[in-house]
Structures are given as structure tokens and as C-alpha cells.
Amino acid sequence: MKRYRIEDLRPSDIALLPAVLGEAKVASGGVYVFEPGETAHPEPRHVHDVDEVFVFIQGAGVIPIDGVDHSVKTGDVVVVEAGEDHHTRSSEDSPLVAAWWVMDRAGR
């Protein structure tokens, strides 16, 4: 996992994280609203063979990576690297909103 704050990013004119993701392009993605206490992916193990990027745009919660909880909040950018088991969990107090995208394999 790699973690950044949105204000610390140095995007190129065409990519948000060129130094981290290389020439990889977005393959799919969306925005998800996690209700208070909601956890993504009920299966015990959730991995991709490519990187996945999360930009947390509202609220707070936890993103467990390979069994280790990492707190997240508005403005955090997290890159879950290929092969890392991950889930996302909203705090009990308010919704957690995340923009997410799965990268393609190019440029890695």
C-alpha cells in the first residue's frame, strides 16, 4: 500500500500519480458511498492482479491491507498494490465516500 494526501500530489497534465503508476491507464472505476459501519467485499480475501487507487472524498474509515488496518479520511489517496488483500470499512459515525479505479497492466 502507498498512501498520500491529496494536497501533496504532483500530477502531470494527464495523470494523477505518474511517478507511482507509470503509464498505466484506468480500466474501470466509480464512486461508492459506504454507509456507517459498512465493509466492502464480504468475501474473506479480495485481491486484484493490478493496482487499485482510492481517493477518499468524504468521511473516515479503515482500509485493511493484508490484515493490517490503516485509518483513512477525507483527502487521503491510497494505492492498493497488485496482490494485496484489501477491504474498505466506513466509520460507525458517518458515511465514507470513495472514488476508486482499477488500473490496467500497461506501464508497470
C-alpha positions as CSV (number, residue, x, y, z in Angstrom):
1,M,0.0,0.0,0.0
2,K,1.1,3.5,-0.8
3,R,-0.6,6.5,1.0
4,Y,-0.7,10.1,0.1
5,R,-2.6,13.3,0.9
6,I,-4.4,14.9,-2.0
7,E,-2.6,18.2,-1.4
8,D,0.8,16.6,-1.7
9,L,0.2,15.0,-5.1
10,R,2.1,16.3,-8.1
11,P,0.0,15.2,-11.1
12,S,1.1,15.5,-14.7
13,D,-1.2,17.2,-17.2
14,I,-2.7,13.8,-18.0
15,A,-2.2,11.6,-14.9
16,L,-2.8,11.9,-11.1
17,L,0.1,9.7,-9.9
18,P,2.6,9.3,-12.8
19,A,5.6,8.6,-10.6
20,V,3.7,5.7,-8.9
21,L,1.5,4.2,-11.6
22,G,3.8,4.8,-14.6
23,E,1.9,4.7,-17.9
24,A,-0.9,2.5,-16.6
25,K,-4.4,3.7,-17.6
26,V,-7.7,3.5,-15.7
27,A,-9.5,0.2,-16.7
28,S,-12.6,0.7,-14.6
29,G,-13.9,2.6,-11.6
30,G,-16.6,4.6,-9.9
31,V,-17.7,6.4,-6.7
32,Y,-19.1,4.5,-3.8
33,V,-20.9,5.7,-0.6
34,F,-20.2,3.3,2.3
35,E,-23.0,3.6,4.9
36,P,-21.8,4.0,8.5
37,G,-20.2,0.7,9.6
38,E,-20.4,-0.8,6.1
39,T,-17.5,-3.0,4.8
40,A,-16.8,-3.7,1.2
41,H,-16.3,-7.2,-0.2
42,P,-17.8,-9.8,2.1
43,E,-15.5,-12.5,0.8
44,P,-12.6,-13.3,3.1
45,R,-9.9,-12.4,0.5
46,H,-10.2,-9.6,-2.1
47,V,-7.3,-9.0,-4.5
48,H,-6.5,-7.7,-8.0
49,D,-3.7,-8.5,-10.3
50,V,-3.3,-4.8,-10.9
51,D,-3.1,-1.7,-8.7
52,E,-6.3,-0.1,-7.4
53,V,-6.5,3.6,-6.4
54,F,-8.8,5.1,-3.8
55,V,-9.4,8.9,-3.3
56,F,-11.4,9.4,-0.1
57,I,-13.7,12.4,-0.7
58,Q,-15.9,12.4,2.5
59,G,-15.8,10.8,5.9
60,A,-13.4,8.5,7.7
61,G,-12.9,4.8,8.0
62,V,-10.3,2.0,7.7
63,I,-8.8,0.1,4.8
64,P,-7.4,-3.2,6.0
65,I,-4.4,-4.2,3.8
66,D,-3.2,-7.8,4.2
67,G,-4.8,-7.9,7.7
68,V,-3.4,-4.6,8.9
69,D,-5.9,-1.7,9.5
70,H,-5.0,1.7,8.0
71,S,-7.1,4.7,9.0
72,V,-8.3,6.8,6.1
73,K,-10.1,10.2,6.0
74,T,-11.2,12.8,3.5
75,G,-8.3,13.8,1.3
76,D,-6.3,10.5,1.6
77,V,-5.2,8.8,-1.6
78,V,-4.4,5.1,-1.2
79,V,-2.8,2.9,-3.9
80,V,-3.5,-0.8,-3.1
81,E,-0.8,-2.6,-5.0
82,A,-1.5,-5.7,-7.1
83,G,-1.9,-8.8,-4.9
84,E,-2.7,-7.0,-1.7
85,D,-5.8,-8.3,0.1
86,H,-8.0,-5.3,0.9
87,H,-11.4,-4.2,2.1
88,T,-12.8,-0.8,3.0
89,R,-14.8,0.0,6.1
90,S,-16.7,3.2,7.0
91,S,-16.6,4.6,10.5
92,E,-19.7,3.9,12.6
93,D,-20.5,7.6,12.7
94,S,-20.9,8.8,9.1
95,P,-20.7,7.6,5.5
96,L,-17.3,7.2,3.8
97,V,-17.3,8.2,0.2
98,A,-14.5,7.0,-2.1
99,A,-13.7,7.4,-5.8
100,W,-11.9,4.3,-6.9
101,W,-10.4,2.9,-10.0
102,V,-8.6,-0.2,-11.1
103,M,-5.6,0.3,-13.4
104,D,-4.7,-1.7,-16.5
105,R,-1.4,-3.6,-16.8
106,A,0.4,-1.2,-19.1
107,G,3.4,0.7,-17.9
108,R,4.1,-1.4,-14.9
